Amino acid sequence: MVIAGARQNYLRVRLPNEHIRVAFAELFFDLVFVFAVTQLSHYLLRHLSLDGILQTVLMFLAVWWVWIFTTWVTNWADPEKLPVRFMLFVLMLAGLVLSTSIPRAFEARGLAFASAYVFMQVGRSVFMLWVLRHHHISNFRNFQRITAWLAFSGIFWIAGGLAEPDTRLVLWTVALAIEYLAPMAGFWTPGLGRSATRDWNVEGGHMAERCGLFVIIALGESILVTGATFSAQEWDLTMVTAAVVAFLGSVAMWWIYFNIGAERARYHISISDDPGRLARLIYTYMHIVIVAGIVGCAVADESLLAHPHGDVDAATKAIMLGGPAIFLFGDLLFKRSIIGHVPPSHYLGLALLLLLFPASFAISPLVLSAGTTVTLIFVATWETVALRSFRAEVVPV
């Protein structure tokens, strides 16, 4: 691939022992993904079936992938420079098309969803080739490989957008499989070789902060759902109790993720001799599970506030249990990769959620949600008390 290169250097300037701050343009870019997460949670709520869950998971993985790839890019390219800032704004516009296509992505807007996604993935990578050509040759080679993989997967995205819904699911699954396997394969490309994680020289503090902010986006969806649904209901003791239960569940998840784990991860990746490998493992992949669990909890909160004592189907109760369980499992993997072991609180929390499963068929949504919230609070409290000494070990960078 022959492409002109920027003569001016648009890469971030990194100083020793200095943390790269998140730029306002990056925070502005995230607003599109606030909307995308809302669209995903509403889609799942309206399609609580096996097909609906598979479709939601696929679109969630696509949304996460386009966001995390952009996070890697802004770890290298400086959003304070005008071309990089304009690139983010163009991606925002495409992201808005992507997000608004979600409700009908498996109907009439499949091609719009696929086209926006491919444009964001390939367009951003071509932009980085222009930025890097004269200023960082190893990363330029890296993005040549990335662009080749994304262009190849784009064939399946566009073909899926043109296909019937059942075939679309298959083709888009193939496209995602290609993209998710690519980093693990080092983006190996004929004639270009493969990338090494040591070539992916990320600033760990920035990566940790960006992914923490996406967790905030997902938690914010739970708060928005709670507030919006609560405001539309008649306020009585049951409804107030349901709102408090939903809110405390969100607080507990915030506490479990941010109280200790997020800061320790930031520190460990900042001092790692191979931050690219660690960023690929704990942020690119493991955070998918954490965020997915939070989105599931947002769907559960909306169902709870809509039917605190009413009859709900088995799929809804599965989401009420599954959301917290997926979140805890993701946080378990995250902390195991950071500190080498998992706090027993997480294992016990998962066990308690499993014990709630047989009881879920006989209890109301409110009682079930109260049980999951108490479990999350229990995990947060145990971990806070048990790991107090670890907080003193964290060295801010």
C-alpha positions in Angstrom: 0.0 0.0 0.0 1.5 3.3 -1.1 0.3 6.4 0.8 1.6 9.9 1.3 2.8 10.8 4.7 2.3 13.9 6.9 5.4 16.0 7.0 4.4 17.5 10.4 4.5 15.2 13.4 1.0 14.6 14.9 2.0 12.0 17.4 1.9 12.7 21.2 5.0 13.9 22.9 5.8 11.5 25.8 7.9 12.7 28.7 9.4 10.3 31.3 7.3 9.7 34.3 4.5 11.8 33.0 0.9 10.6 32.4 -0.7 11.5 29.2 -4.0 13.2 30.0 -7.2 12.3 28.3 -8.1 15.2 25.8 -11.5 16.9 25.7 -11.8 15.7 22.1 -11.7 12.1 23.3 -14.4 12.8 25.9 -16.5 14.5 23.2 -16.0 11.4 21.0 -17.3 9.2 23.8 -20.7 10.8 23.7 -21.6 8.8 20.6 -20.9 5.7 22.5 -23.1 6.7 25.4 -25.8 6.7 22.8 -24.6 3.4 21.4 -24.7 1.7 24.8 -28.3 3.0 25.3 -29.3 1.6 21.9 -27.8 -1.8 22.7 -29.5 -2.1 26.1 -32.9 -1.1 24.6 -32.4 -3.5 21.7 -31.8 -6.4 24.2 -34.8 -5.4 26.3 -37.0 -5.6 23.2 -35.5 -8.8 21.9 -35.1 -11.1 24.9 -34.7 -14.3 22.9 -31.8 -16.4 21.8 -31.7 -14.7 18.4 -32.0 -11.3 20.1 -29.2 -12.0 22.6 -26.9 -13.2 19.8 -27.6 -10.1 17.7 -27.0 -7.8 20.7 -23.8 -9.5 21.6 -22.5 -9.2 18.0 -23.4 -5.5 17.8 -21.9 -4.9 21.3 -18.7 -6.5 20.2 -18.6 -4.3 17.1 -19.2 -1.2 19.1 -16.5 -2.1 21.7 -14.1 -2.9 18.9 -14.4 0.3 17.1 -14.1 2.3 20.4 -11.1 0.4 21.7 -9.2 0.6 18.4 -9.8 4.4 18.5 -8.5 4.4 22.0 -5.3 2.8 20.8 -5.0 5.4 18.1 -5.4 8.3 20.4 -2.8 6.8 22.7 -0.3 7.5 19.9 -1.9 10.4 17.9 -2.4 13.7 19.7 -6.0 14.9 19.7 -4.8 18.4 20.4 -3.5 18.5 16.8 -6.2 19.6 14.3 -6.0 16.7 11.8 -6.3 14.2 14.7 -9.2 16.2 16.2 -11.0 16.3 12.8 -10.5 12.6 12.4 -12.3 12.0 15.7 -15.1 14.3 14.6 -15.5 12.4 11.3 -15.5 9.1 13.3 -18.2 10.6 15.6 -20.5 11.3 12.6 -20.0 7.7 11.3 -20.5 6.5 14.9 -23.8 8.3 15.0 -24.9 6.4 11.8 -23.7 3.2 13.4 -25.6 3.8 16.7 -28.8 4.9 15.0 -28.7 1.8 12.9 -28.7 -0.6 15.9 -32.5 -0.9 16.4 -32.9 -2.1 12.8 -29.4 -3.5 12.0 -31.0 -6.9 11.4 -33.7 -5.4 9.3 -33.6 -2.6 6.8 -30.4 -0.8 8.1 -28.0 -3.6 8.0 -26.0 -2.0 5.2 -25.9 1.3 7.0 -24.6 -0.4 10.2 -21.9 -2.3 8.2 -20.9 0.6 6.0 -20.4 2.9 9.0 -18.4 0.3 10.9 -16.1 -0.5 8.0 -15.6 3.2 7.3 -14.6 3.9 10.9 -12.2 0.9 11.1 -10.5 1.2 7.8 -10.7 5.0 7.5 -9.1 5.5 10.9 -6.3 3.0 10.1 -5.5 4.7 6.7 -5.4 8.0 8.5 -2.8 6.6 10.9 -0.7 5.4 7.9 -0.6 9.0 6.8 0.3 10.2 10.3 3.0 7.6 10.9 4.8 7.2 7.6 7.6 9.7 8.2 7.6 9.6 12.0 7.4 6.1 13.3 8.3 3.4 10.9 7.7 0.3 13.1 4.2 1.5 14.0 3.6 2.4 10.3 4.3 -1.2 9.4 2.0 -2.3 12.2 -0.8 -0.2 10.7 -0.2 -1.6 7.3 -0.9 -5.0 8.7 -3.9 -3.7 10.7 -5.4 -2.0 7.6 -5.0 -5.2 5.6 -6.9 -7.3 8.2 -9.7 -4.7 8.6 -10.1 -4.4 4.9 -10.4 -8.2 4.6 -13.0 -8.4 7.4 -14.8 -5.4 5.8 -15.8 -7.7 2.9 -17.8 -9.9 5.2 -19.3 -6.8 6.9 -20.6 -5.4 3.7 -21.7 -8.7 2.3 -23.6 -9.3 5.6 -25.3 -5.9 5.3 -26.6 -6.9 1.9 -27.7 -10.4 3.0 -30.8 -11.7 4.6 -30.9 -11.5 8.5 -30.0 -15.1 9.2 -27.1 -15.0 6.7 -26.2 -11.6 8.0 -25.6 -13.0 11.5 -23.3 -15.6 10.1 -21.3 -13.2 7.9 -20.9 -10.6 10.6 -19.8 -13.3 13.0 -17.1 -14.3 10.6 -16.1 -10.7 10.2 -15.8 -10.2 14.0 -13.9 -13.5 14.4 -11.3 -12.2 11.9 -10.9 -8.9 13.7 -10.8 -10.4 17.2 -8.2 -13.0 16.2 -6.1 -10.5 14.4 -4.3 -9.0 17.5 -3.6 -12.5 18.9 -2.0 -13.4 15.5 0.1 -10.2 15.6 -1.8 -9.0 12.5 0.4 -11.4 10.5 0.2 -10.4 6.8 1.8 -12.0 3.8 4.8 -10.0 2.8 4.7 -7.8 5.9 5.2 -10.3 8.7 3.7 -9.9 12.1 3.6 -7.2 14.8 5.2 -7.7 18.2 3.5 -6.4 21.3 6.7 -4.5 22.1 6.0 -2.5 19.0 2.7 -1.4 20.5 4.3 1.1 22.9 1.3 2.4 24.7 1.2 4.9 27.6 -0.4 2.7 30.2 -2.0 5.4 32.3 -3.9 6.8 29.4 -5.2 3.4 28.3 -6.3 2.6 31.8 -8.1 5.9 32.2 -9.8 5.6 28.8 -11.2 2.1 29.6 -12.2 3.3 33.1 -14.2 6.0 31.4 -16.0 3.5 29.2 -16.9 1.6 32.3 -18.4 4.9 33.6 -20.4 5.2 30.3 -21.8 1.7 30.9 -22.6 2.5 34.6 -24.2 5.7 33.5 -26.6 3.8 31.3 -27.8 2.0 34.5 -28.3 5.3 36.2 -30.1 6.8 33.2 -32.4 3.8 33.0 -33.2 3.9 36.7 -33.9 7.6 36.6 -35.9 7.7 33.4 -38.1 4.6 34.3 -38.6 5.7 37.9 -39.8 9.2 36.8 -42.4 7.6 34.5 -43.9 5.4 37.2 -46.3 6.0 40.1 -44.2 6.6 43.2 -45.0 4.2 46.0 -43.0 2.3 48.5 -42.4 -0.6 46.1 -41.3 1.7 43.3 -39.0 3.7 45.6 -37.5 0.4 46.9 -36.9 -0.9 43.4 -35.1 2.4 42.4 -32.9 2.2 45.5 -32.0 -1.4 44.8 -31.1 -0.6 41.2 -29.0 2.5 42.3 -27.1 0.6 45.0 -26.3 -2.2 42.5 -24.7 0.4 40.2 -22.7 1.9 43.1 -21.5 -1.6 44.2 -20.3 -2.3 40.7 -18.5 1.0 40.6 -16.9 0.2 43.9 -15.8 -3.2 42.9 -14.1 -2.0 39.7 -12.7 1.4 40.8 -11.9 1.1 44.5 -8.7 -0.9 44.0 -8.5 -2.8 40.7 -8.5 0.1 38.3 -5.7 2.0 40.0 -3.5 -1.1 40.4 -4.0 -1.9 36.8 -2.9 1.6 35.8 0.2 1.3 37.9 1.2 -2.1 36.7 0.8 -1.3 33.0 2.7 1.9 33.5 5.8 0.1 34.8 5.5 -3.0 32.5 8.4 -3.7 30.1 5.8 -4.8 27.6 2.8 -2.5 28.0 1.4 -3.4 24.6 0.9 -7.1 25.7 -0.8 -6.1 28.9 -3.0 -3.5 27.2 -4.1 -6.1 24.7 -5.0 -8.6 27.4 -6.6 -6.7 30.2 -8.1 -3.7 28.3 -8.7 -4.8 24.7 -10.2 -8.2 25.6 -11.0 -8.6 29.3 -12.9 -5.3 29.6 -15.4 -6.7 27.1 -16.8 -9.0 29.8 -16.9 -6.3 32.4 -18.8 -3.8 30.2 -21.1 -6.5 28.9 -22.1 -7.4 32.5 -22.9 -3.8 33.3 -25.0 -3.4 30.2 -26.9 -6.6 31.2 -27.5 -5.0 34.6 -28.9 -1.9 33.0 -31.4 -4.1 31.1 -32.3 -5.8 34.4 -32.8 -2.5 36.1 -35.3 -1.3 33.5 -37.2 -4.6 33.8 -37.2 -4.4 37.5 -38.6 -0.8 37.6 -41.2 -1.7 35.0 -42.4 -4.9 36.8 -41.1 -5.0 40.4 -43.8 -7.5 41.5 -45.2 -8.5 38.2 -44.6 -11.7 36.3 -41.5 -11.7 34.1 -40.3 -14.4 31.8 -37.4 -16.7 32.4 -35.2 -14.7 30.0 -35.7 -11.5 32.0 -34.8 -13.3 35.3 -31.7 -14.8 33.5 -30.6 -11.3 32.7 -31.1 -10.2 36.3 -28.8 -12.9 37.5 -26.5 -13.0 34.4 -25.6 -9.3 34.4 -24.0 -9.3 37.8 -22.5 -12.7 37.3 -20.9 -11.7 34.0 -19.6 -8.5 35.6 -18.1 -10.3 38.5 -16.5 -12.9 36.2 -15.0 -10.2 34.1 -13.6 -8.3 37.1 -12.2 -11.6 38.4 -10.3 -12.1 35.2 -9.1 -8.5 35.3 -7.8 -8.6 38.8 -6.2 -12.1 38.4 -4.2 -10.7 35.5 -3.1 -7.7 37.6 -2.2 -9.2 41.0 -1.8 -12.9 40.1 -4.7 -14.2 42.2 -8.4 -13.5 42.7 -9.9 -12.2 45.9 -12.1 -14.9 47.4 -14.9 -12.4 47.5 -15.4 -12.8 43.8 -15.7 -16.6 43.9 -18.1 -16.4 46.8 -20.1 -13.7 45.0 -20.5 -15.9 42.0 -21.5 -18.9 44.2 -24.2 -16.8 45.9 -25.6 -15.7 42.5 -25.7 -19.4 41.5 -27.6 -20.2 44.6 -30.1 -17.5 43.7 -30.9 -19.3 40.4 -33.3 -22.0 41.7 -35.0 -19.4 44.0 -35.5 -17.0 41.1 -38.5 -19.1 39.8 -40.4 -18.5 43.1 -39.6 -14.9 44.0 -40.5 -11.5 42.6 -38.2 -9.5 40.4 -37.7 -7.0 43.3 -36.6 -9.7 45.7 -34.3 -11.2 43.1 -32.7 -7.9 42.3 -32.3 -7.1 46.0 -30.5 -10.4 46.3 -28.1 -9.6 43.5 -27.5 -6.1 44.8 -26.8 -7.5 48.3 -24.3 -9.9 46.7 -22.5 -7.1 44.9 -22.4 -5.0 48.1 -21.0 -8.0 50.0 -18.2 -8.5 47.4 -17.4 -4.8 47.4 -17.2 -4.7 51.2 -15.2 -7.9 51.6 -12.7 -6.8 49.0 -12.3 -3.3 50.5 -11.6 -4.8 54.0 -9.4 -7.6 52.8 -7.3 -5.6 50.4 -6.8 -2.4 52.4 -3.0 -3.0 52.5 -2.9 -3.2 48.7 -4.0 0.4 48.4 -0.8 1.5 50.1 1.2 -0.3 47.4 -0.2 1.6 44.5 2.2 4.3 43.4 0.5 7.1 41.4 2.2 7.8 38.1 
